[in-house]
């Protein structure tokens, strides 16, 4: 269905384990999607450089994924998703595969996107981060929605006992 295909192209996806092409440079990883979808390569490269700069990796454009840390690779994956000019970004536990000291740089990029008004759906265990950037938090446990509320409501203790326990706010 062409309509579904067009809709899917408006969604950027960032996976837990980066999924970069190991035999392609960082620049190629970012330009590949626009090229595949028949966009002009020159524009794609210019955009890729701008996106790599946005995620703090412009100096690494000609390196390969194995030459970067996990946090850097995840930022490349974010730049790659942004290259398609998505209307919404989906993040599947973007920091869970990272060493703790590398989490901050990735969260900063996501936070910057939030400040720019990007619509994002983020699956994460980083609750402090989720609470700090979200308009809406959905707390799930064993596949059941336990709470669907704004961060203010949750902080005020109005999201249910189980959520308060999980957040450490039940003291």
C-alpha positions in Angstrom: 0.0 0.0 0.0 1.7 3.3 -1.2 -0.1 5.3 1.5 1.3 3.2 4.3 4.7 3.2 2.8 4.7 7.0 2.7 3.5 7.1 6.3 6.3 4.8 7.5 8.9 7.0 5.8 7.8 9.8 8.1 8.8 7.8 11.2 12.4 7.7 12.4 13.5 4.7 14.4 16.5 4.4 16.7 17.2 0.9 18.0 18.8 -0.4 21.2 21.8 -1.9 19.3 22.4 0.9 16.7 22.1 -1.3 13.6 24.8 0.6 11.7 26.3 -0.9 8.6 29.8 -1.9 9.7 31.4 -1.7 6.2 30.1 1.8 5.6 31.6 5.1 6.9 29.6 7.1 9.4 28.7 9.6 6.6 27.5 6.7 4.4 25.4 5.3 7.2 23.6 8.7 7.5 23.2 9.3 3.7 22.1 5.8 2.8 18.4 6.2 3.6 17.8 9.4 1.7 19.7 7.9 -1.3 17.6 4.7 -1.1 14.5 6.8 -1.2 15.6 8.7 -4.4 16.7 11.9 -2.9 19.6 13.9 -4.4 22.9 12.5 -3.1 24.6 16.0 -2.9 21.8 17.3 -0.7 21.9 14.1 1.3 25.6 14.5 2.0 25.2 18.2 3.0 22.4 17.3 5.3 24.4 14.4 6.7 27.3 16.7 7.6 24.8 19.0 9.3 23.2 16.2 11.2 26.6 14.7 12.3 27.4 18.2 13.6 24.1 18.3 15.4 24.9 15.1 17.3 28.5 16.2 17.9 30.2 13.8 15.5 31.2 15.9 12.5 34.9 15.1 13.0 34.2 11.4 12.7 32.3 11.5 9.4 34.9 9.3 7.6 35.4 6.8 10.3 33.7 3.4 10.5 31.3 2.3 13.3 33.9 0.0 15.0 36.1 3.1 15.5 33.5 4.8 17.7 32.2 4.2 21.2 28.7 2.8 21.7 27.5 6.3 22.7 28.9 7.7 19.5 27.4 4.9 17.4 24.0 5.6 19.0 24.3 9.3 18.1 25.1 8.2 14.5 21.9 6.1 14.5 20.0 9.2 15.7 21.5 11.3 12.9 20.6 8.5 10.4 17.0 8.5 11.5 16.8 12.3 11.3 18.2 12.3 7.7 14.7 11.2 6.5 13.1 14.3 8.0 10.7 12.3 10.2 7.6 13.7 11.8 8.0 11.4 14.7 11.0 9.6 16.2 10.7 6.2 17.9 13.5 5.3 20.4 13.7 1.7 21.6 15.7 1.8 24.9 18.4 4.0 23.2 20.7 3.9 26.2 20.4 0.3 27.6 23.3 -1.1 25.5 25.6 1.7 26.6 28.2 2.0 29.4 26.9 4.3 32.0 29.4 7.1 31.3 28.3 7.2 27.6 24.5 7.6 28.4 24.7 11.4 29.0 25.7 12.4 25.5 22.9 10.4 23.9 20.3 11.8 26.3 21.5 15.3 25.6 20.9 14.8 21.9 17.4 13.5 22.6 16.7 16.3 25.0 17.8 18.8 22.3 15.3 17.3 19.9 12.6 17.6 22.5 13.5 21.3 22.9 13.2 21.7 19.2 9.6 20.3 19.3 10.3 16.9 17.8 7.5 14.4 18.6 9.1 11.3 20.2 8.0 8.0 21.6 10.8 6.7 23.9 10.9 3.3 25.6 13.3 3.8 28.5 14.2 2.8 32.0 15.8 6.2 32.5 12.9 7.6 34.5 14.5 10.8 35.7 15.2 11.6 32.1 11.8 10.6 30.9 10.2 12.8 33.5 12.4 15.8 32.6 11.6 15.9 28.9 8.1 14.3 28.5 4.7 15.8 28.1 3.2 12.4 28.9 4.5 9.3 30.6 3.0 5.9 30.2 4.1 3.5 32.9 3.8 -0.2 31.9 4.3 -3.3 33.9 3.9 -6.9 32.6 2.2 -5.4 29.5 -0.4 -3.5 31.5 -0.6 0.3 31.6 -0.3 1.3 35.2 -0.3 5.0 34.6 -0.8 7.5 31.7 -0.2 11.0 33.1 1.9 14.1 32.8 5.2 14.3 34.8 3.6 16.8 37.2 0.8 14.4 38.1 3.3 11.6 38.7 5.5 13.9 40.9 2.4 15.0 42.8 1.8 11.4 43.8 -1.4 11.1 41.8 -0.5 8.2 39.5 -1.1 5.3 41.7 0.8 3.4 44.4 2.8 1.0 42.1 4.1 3.9 40.0 5.1 5.8 43.2 7.0 2.7 44.5 8.8 2.3 41.1 9.8 5.9 41.0 10.9 5.9 44.6 8.4 8.6 45.5 6.5 6.5 48.1 8.6 7.4 51.1 
